[in-house]
């Protein structure tokens, strides 16, 4: 219904607001130069940040043009796959379900004659699930990432993978497994921007690459595990701080939310020890997954969130305590929204939340406030 659709749009906007910038144009240029200066086994066509409609049009004649490999670079998320630009815009994004994406590629797969798509490279975070769908659809070989991946690691891996393919005998069938192994052997620790969103197979996992192939899958131990208390970024770890004053509304709201979770039986030990919250007063992704079994803030709160499910089986006294904490948290969040509205530089509503930092923050504030309100109403209805 309309309310569900609005909530879904809010969640998508909040996710897009957290997306960091990565240089896919640089990756495309490096790949093109590398293959052009090699043995020129491949002709490379680049489509920079296409909409899904543009991609769909390009795929109509893929077999006729003997397209063998599809390479995708950008921001990935296990639930949605890639985020695509909306057709006709430069700043608005949309989600395309992996099944639809796989179905489109399935129409242009290599047949018995070997002509058509035989390999897909998903060079973005958490694309293993999409890779599995592509294999089920019939793609012979898929390179993907089980975890998040550093931007520099992803780009260099792709270069090494294609260099290996380029050096193979063009008269023989391409050995994608061998090229994958060559690229894995050349992986090295890389510091840099991360292809977000940061949702992991295991808390803190980074740089775990996979090959899903008709010749056998390979998921080598290429990555590493970050410390639980590092936050969402090694270079910018965020630690919980006590409220700086009586008007530090985000921190005050976060304290009430932690009190609610503790009352309902959640393990809040890391947070109570001074770790585990980001600067919006929300638990970071490591704590949520490691201790509470959720990946998204929306799974913890909201009318069907984990906190509401816990409240359903909690004694009445604990539910009352939880509601009292939620009421306080909502008041603090409301004051935080008022403070933000007074201080924001953008006074109008931008066409999209993705091109204005103030609008990004507004979307996040509204999203958090709405979820807390849904939680309160759901607990009161128990």
N, C-alpha and C positions, 0 to 999 in steps of 0.2 A: 504494500500500500504506500501512500504518499509519505507517511512518517518513516517507514523502513527505508524508503529510497533516500530521504533527506539524511537519515543517520548514516547510510552507506556512503553518500557523497561527502559528508563531513569526515568520515574515517579516511577516505581516499585523499581528500585535501590535506589532512593532517599528515598522512604518510608522505605525500609529495612535498610538503613543506620541509620535511627532514632530509630530502635528497641533497647530497653534496655534489659538487661539480667535478666531473672527470673529463679528460681530454680525449674523446673518441675520435675527433678529427685528426689529432696527432697519430693515434694508433692506425687509422686508415691510411694516412700518408706514408707512415713507416712501412706498413705491409706492402703497399703498392710499389714503393721504391725498392724494397728488398727483392720482390719477385720480378720487377722489371729489370733490375741489374743482375739477376741470376741467369738461369738457362732459359727463361721465358717460356716455361712449360704452360703457364697460366696467363690468361688475360683477366685483368682485375677491373671490375666495375664497382664504383663507390656510390652509395646512396646515403648521404649524410643526414641523419635524423629524419628518416621518412615517416610519414603517417602510415597507419596500417593499410589505408586505401592505396597509397602509392606502392607499398610492398606487395599488396595483392595484385595490382596491375603488372608489376615486374615479374611475378611468378607465373603469369599466364603462358609465357613462351619460354620458360626455363629449359624444358627438355629440348625444344627446337634449337635453342642456343647452346645446348650441351653444357649447362651449368652443373658442375660437379660438387662444388663446395659452397655452403652458405655460412657466412661469418657474421655473428651478431655481437656487438659491443655496447655496453651501457649499464644501466641500473637494473638489477634483477631482484625479484622477490619470489620466494617459493610458492606463495599463494597465487600470484597473478602472472608470474613470468616477467616479461619486460613491460615497462611503461612506454607508450607510444604517443607521439605528438598528435593532437587532434588535427584532422584534415583542415587546411586553410588557416591555421594559427601557428604562431611561433613560440608560444609560451604555455598553452594549455595541453594537459596530458590526459590520456584515458587508459583504462585497463582493458586488456584483451585476454580472455580466458585461454589457458594453455591448450585446451581441446580444439578450439577454433584455429589457433596458430598451427597445431600439428596437422589438422585436417587440410589446411591450405597447402602445406608442404607435401603432404601425402600424394597430392594430385600430380606432382612433378618428380617422383622418385625414379631412380635408375631401374630400368627393366632388364630382361635377359640379355639385351644387346649392350648393356653397360652405359647407355646414354641416359643422363638425368642426374638428379641430386643423389649422391651416395654418402656425403659427410656433412654434418652440421656442427659448427663450433659456437657454443653459447658462452661467450667470454664475459660473464657477469656473475655476481654473487648468487649463491643458492639456486642454481639452475638444474640440479640433478633431477628433481621431480619432473621438470619440463623435458629433460633429456630422456627419461624413462617413457614419457608419453610419445616422444618422437620415435623411439625404438619400437614401441608397440605399434605405431603407425607404419613401420616398415623402413625407417631410415637405417642404413647399414652400420654407420659409425657416428657417434655423438661424443664430442668433447664438451665437458661441463664442469662446474665447480660445486662441490658438496657443501662448502662453507662460504663465508665471505672471502673476498680476495683483494689484496692490495692492488691498486691501479698499476703500479710499475711491474708487479709480478705478472699480472694478466697480459699486459702488452708484450713483455719479453718472452713469455711462454708462447704466445701466438707467433712471434717472429721465429723462434727456434723450431716450432712445429712445422711452419711452412717452408723454412729453409731446408729442413730434412726432406720434406716431400719434393721440393724443387730439385734436390740432388739425386733422386731416384731415377732409375732407367725409365724413360718415357714410353718404351715399348712394352713394359711390364705393367701388371695391375698394381695400383698404388697400395703400399703397405702402410696403412694409417696407424697400426699398432706400433710399428717400428718408429715412425715419426713421433708418436706420443712418448715412447720411451726415451728417444733422443732429447726431447724437450724437457722431460722430467729430470733427466740426468744433469741438465744445465740450470736447473732452478737454484736460486740462492736467496738468502734473506733479503727482503726489500722493504725499506721504510718509505711511506708516502701516503697519499690520499687513498681512502678505501672506497670500494664500490659498494655503496649502501643500498637498501636498508640492511641493518646489521641484525639478522636473525640467523642463528647458528644451529647446526646439527647438535653440537655440544657447546656449552657456554664457553666463549672465548676462542672457538676454533677459527682459524684463518689459513688460507692458501692450500686447501685440500682439493686437488684436481681429480677428475674421473674420466675414464674412457668407457663408454657403453658401446659394445661392438658385437657384431655377429660372430666375430672370431674369439670372443671372450672379453668380459669386463675387467677393468683394472682400476683400482682405487689405491694408489701408492701412498705411503706415509710421507707426504711432501710438506705438510703444514706444521702448525704449532698451536698451542693453547695459551691464551692470555690469562693472566691472573684475574680471579673473580672481582677483585676490588679495583681494577684499573678503569672501570667505566667503559664508555662506548668508543674511546679512542686512546691509543697508547700515548699520543703526543698531547692530549688534552683531557686527561683524566679528571673527573669531577667528583669531589668528596662532599659529603653532607656537612653542613655548617649549622650551628645554632642560629636562630633568627637574630639578625643584626639589630633589631629594634621592634617596637610594638607595631610598626607598620610594614614589617617584612612579611607580606601576606602569603607569598608562595611557600616560604619555609614554615610558617605557622599552619597553613593548610596541610602541608606534607606531614607535619607532626601529628595532626588529628587523624589523617588517613592511616598512618602507622599504628596509632592507638586503636583504631577500629579493627585493623587486621590482627593485631595482637589479641584483642578481646575475642575474636572469632577463631583463634587457635592457629593462626599463621606464624611461622618461624620468622621473627623480625630481628634476630640477633645481630646480623651484620649492620643493619641500619641503626639499631640502638647503640652499637659500638662506634657510630660516627661515620659509617660508610654506606654506600648503596643507593643514595638519592641523587638525582641530577638537579640542575639549578632551577627547574620548574616545580620541585617538590615531589616528583614522581620517582618511584623505584626504577632503577636502570634495568636494562634487558637481562643482564647477567643474573641479578637477584631474582627477577621474575621467573626466569626459566629454571635456574638451579634449585630454588627453594619452593616455588609456588606452582610450577608446572604450566606456566602460560608464557606466550611469546609477545603478546601485544597488550598494551594498556587497556584496550577495549575488552579483552578477555577477563581482566581482573574486575572491572567495574561494569556498569550498565545493568539493564533489567535481568539479563541472564548471565551475568558475570560470575566469576569464581567466588567473589565475596558474598554474593547473594545466595549461592548454593550452600556455602558454609553456614550462613545465617539460618538457613532453613532447618538445619539439624542442631543448631546451638540452643542452649537453654534461654528462656525468655529474658532473664536478667542480662545475659550477654548481648542479646539482640538490642535491648534497650540501651545498653552502653554503646553499642555500635552506632545506633541511630543518633544518639547524642553527639558522638564524634563526627558523624557525617553532617549534621546540622552546623556544627562549628566550622568544619572544612568548607562547606558551601558558603558560609558567611565570609570567610577569609578569601575564597576564590572570587566572590563577588566584589570585594574591596580591591582585590588585585586587578580585576577587569576595569574597575573605575579608574584606578591609578594609571593603568595602561592607556585608557581612552584619553585621559588628560595629557599624557606625555607623548602620544604618538605624533609623528611628523606628518603622516599621510592622513588627511582629513576627509578624503572621499573613499568610495569603494572602488578599488582597482578592478579591471576586467577579470583578472585571475589572481589567485593568491600566490602564484609561483613567481611573480616578477616584482614583488614588493615585500621587504622584510617586515614592515608593520602589518601588512595583511596576513603574512604567514603566521605571525604571533597572534593576531586576532583569531584566526581559525583554530589554532591550538588552544587558546584560552576558552573559546566557546565550546570546543569539543570536550575538554576536561570538565567544564562546568555541567554540561548536559549529561555526561556519563554519571557523575556523582549524584545528580538529581534523580536519575533513573534508579540508581542503587538504593537511595533513601526510600523512594516510593515503593520499590519492590520488597524491601525488608519490612516496611510498615504493613504491607499487605499480607505478610505471612501469618 
